[in-house]
Amino acid sequence: MRHENHSSLLARYGGEEFAILVDVDAVTAVCIAEKIREQVKALAINCEYPGIGGLPANVLTVSLGVASMTPQEKSEPEFLVNTAEKALYQAKRKGRDRVVLG
């Protein structure tokens, strides 16, 4: 995956989760996530989940958690993953179909 002149990596992370690593600042990362959210929703894939309340639409949507860090000598990759995961869960708790920066 390429976004303008930035390299990135897309990987499946868990059952319904994906990780996208992009070498950009936090503001640009949120813009990329928002574009992904809008494009998935625009596909208008019919999606009905009986028994699961609080879903924002009857079409497939995504919630995205965004985290950003500047790598340093003592940086731990787990910090980035944990921050993004917390932001994802916050997006889901706030009603889904949204982007949250952790």
N, C-alpha and C positions, 0 to 999 in steps of 0.2 A: 504494500500500500504506500502511495506517495501523496503528500499534501504539499503542493507548491514545490519548494526545494528542500523539504525536511524529510529525513528518513524516518521510518516507523516500522513497527512490528505488530502484527495482529495474531493473537493466539487464543484458543479456547481455554478457559480457566474454570473448571467445574462444569456442572450439568448445564446450566442455562446462563453461565457467565463467560464473558470474553474480556481479555485484557488488550488494550491498545497502548503501546509505548511509543511516544512521539517526542522528538527532541525539539520542544518549543516551550515558550513561557506559559504560565498558568492561564493568562487571558486567551491566548491562542488555543490552548487545549480545551478550554470551555467552549470556544466558538466551534471547534471541530466536533466536540461532543453534541452540541446543540444541532449542528447540521446533520449528524448521524440520526439523532432523535427525530428531526423533522422528515428526513428522507424515509426512514422506516415507517413512520405514520402515513406518509403520502402513498406508500404502496397499497394501502387500504386492504390489507389481508384480513379477511373475515376471521374473527377469533372470539369464540364464546367459551367462557370458563364457568360452567355451572357450579354453584356452591362457593365461589370465591367473590366476596363482596369488595366494593371499593375500587373496582377497575374503572379507569377513566373513559373507556370507549369499547365498542364492540369490534374494533379493529386492533390488530397487533400494535403494541407500543413498546417502547423501551425506557428504562430508567437508567441513568448513567451517573456514576460516582467518579469525580475527577480529583486527582491528587498531583501535586507538583513538588519537586525538590531540586536543589542544585547539589549534585554529588560532591562530597568532600571525602577526605581520607577515611573518616570514621563513619561514613554513611552506611546505613543498613538497608538493604533492599526491602526487608520486611516492613519498614516504616512506610514506604510508598504504597505497598500492597494493602497494609492495614488501614491507612488513611483513605485510600480509594474505596475499600470495602465498607468502611463506616459511612462514607458519603453516599454510596449506593443504597445502603439500608435506610439512610435518612431520606433519600429521594423516594423510596418505596413508602415509607411512613407518611410522607407529606402528600401522598395521593398518586404516586407513580407518574409515568410519562413526563419526566422532568430531568434536568441536569443539576447536580449539586456539587459544588467545589468543597473538598474537605480541608 
